[in-house]
Amino acid sequence: MKKIKISFKFLWYDFWIGAFYDRNLKVLYICPLPMCVIRIWKD
């Protein structure tokens, strides 16, 4: 059974707001504030 994992990072070079789904890696990136990235994926 795959578990959903969530990580939070502060990335000074990611200055955007929104969401992006990477189809190749199957990872969802959510950026609610500039430079604050939430990464969600199944492991």
Stockholm file with secondary structure:
# STOCKHOLM 1.0

chainA/1-43         MKKIKISFKFLWYDFWIGAFYDRNLKVLYICPLPMCVIRIWKD
#=GR chainA/1-43 SS CCCEEEEEEECTTCCCCEEEEETTTTEEEEEEETTEEEEEEEC
#=GC SS_cons        CCCEEEEEEECTTCCCCEEEEETTTTEEEEEEETTEEEEEEEC
//
